[in-house]
Amino acid sequence: MNALNPLHSLLRGRVWLPGDPGFDAARRPWNLAIEQPVAAVVEAADADDVAVLVRHARSAGLAIATQPNGHGATGRTDGTVLLRTGRLETLEVDPAARRARVGAGVPSGRVQAAAAPYALTGLPGSSPVVSVAGVALGGGLSWFGRAYGWVADSVTAFDIVDSEGRQRHVTAGTDPDLFWALRGGGGDFAVVTALELALHPAPRLYGGRMLWAAEHAPDVMDAYRQITADAPPELTVWLDLLHFPGADPVVAIDTTYLGAESEARDLLGLLDRLPVPLSDSRRSMPVSDVGGITAEPTDPGAGLSRGELLSDLGDTVVKTLLADPIAPLLSLQIRHLGGAFTRPSDSPHGPLTEPYALYLFGIPTDPATAEAVQDKQAALAGALPVSGRKPFTYLNPGESAADAFTPAVMDRLRAIKRRHDPNNLFRSNFPVHR
């Protein structure tokens, strides 16, 4: 008997098999440029459903690839059961303890909305629709990472289903090795059904985007370098070179400040001495609005990305970045790191000593454009002082976990994988198993 057939009767959640209506839509990842072949798709109703699926897969010799909604997909799913955890939507905020319990399917924006009434914040990234669990499993760069470190640094516990189908609560005390691996080593070790996240004080937040015509990019870049040279950890500033189809190229400054507007304006005073911007959305805002600053798409689409860590942003680097138009790229983003990212971190990534991150993005509208986008990304990366490693969440489908971690960390991750999932039941987007 086909081992997939019993799934309909075993599980309370939805199941799609090849040929079922909606199968192709259910298996599709967030990045529509990625083809994701799978043997079946399961949308778990709850953690009990996950446990039942894992026990069946274990006995039937199946493999499981887990995705809340498919961010970070690589297409390495052939023959697996794709487990969707988007319906694991538990969200409980304990304002006194400054802690939240967050289901695996909960997006960052929902955590921010739930924490805001208590003047608290999670560690949101640029998009409000990415799951907190997915970000934490990859370490996680946040708007407030300069103040509080990796997203994973704020995770205090995981609820998991292990490779034997047991539901477990994992902390640094109960299983320090597994806890360490889950805090940024990816989803290769267990199915995370929920996590506990420390929340941080955010009584005031100022932020937004300023936009100028591309001709002002040299002046904007100069101000950006001066501001970030001695910015306090509460201030985060990103620079974006943008060129959208049918529009003129522009340069943007995106910023957040965990503090009063008057303090932020003083710290960002150099920006007010630049030519009058095309737009300026900066304001005092609730932490629930931070996901709208960069106006990233909230619906799936096709894209090609490449991320790097920059060892400096000196004159030679700036000259290279601004020498030519970014086309066929849509965006070139520089994120200021430093601050708490440089502190010790009990996670696979460890501290981030590189001062800036670079993210390059384009849309593969056709094969020729896709090739041109990748060529442009490779040319820029090859001409810049990149460190040779990159954040796990910046990896693209052509890369591996070894591009994010040191050889010693990879050895430790593989040992934990062998101990907790010796039969390689769990297949993550970027597996450590070899």
Salt bridges, closest charged atoms under 4 A:
ASP20 OD2 - HIS8 NE2 3.90
ASP24 OD1 - ARG27 NE 2.99
GLU35 OE2 - ARG27 NH1 2.83
GLU43 OE1 - ARG87 NH1 3.77
ASP46 OD2 - ARG12 NH2 2.24
ASP159 OD2 - ARG101 NH2 2.59
ASP159 OD1 - HIS169 ND1 2.61
ASP162 OD2 - ARG166 NE 2.76
ASP162 OD2 - ARG168 NH1 3.70
GLU164 OE1 - ARG166 NE 3.62
ASP175 OD2 - ARG168 NH2 3.23
ASP175 OD2 - HIS420 NE2 3.63
ASP177 OD1 - ARG412 NH2 2.86
ASP177 OD2 - ARG419 NH2 2.92
ASP188 OD1 - LYS417 NZ 3.58
GLU196 OE2 - HIS169 NE2 3.87
ASP240 OD1 - ARG209 NH2 3.89
ASP254 OD1 - ARG209 NE 2.57
GLU261 OE2 - ARG265 NE 3.15
ASP272 OD1 - ARG282 NH2 3.22
ASP280 OD2 - ARG282 NH2 2.97
ASP289 OD2 - ARG283 NH2 3.09
GLU308 OE2 - ARG306 NE 2.82
GLU308 OE2 - LYS390 NZ 3.20
ASP315 OD1 - ARG225 NH1 2.98
GLU354 OE2 - ARG389 NE 3.45
GLU399 OE2 - LYS390 NZ 2.60
ASP421 OD2 - LYS417 NZ 2.66
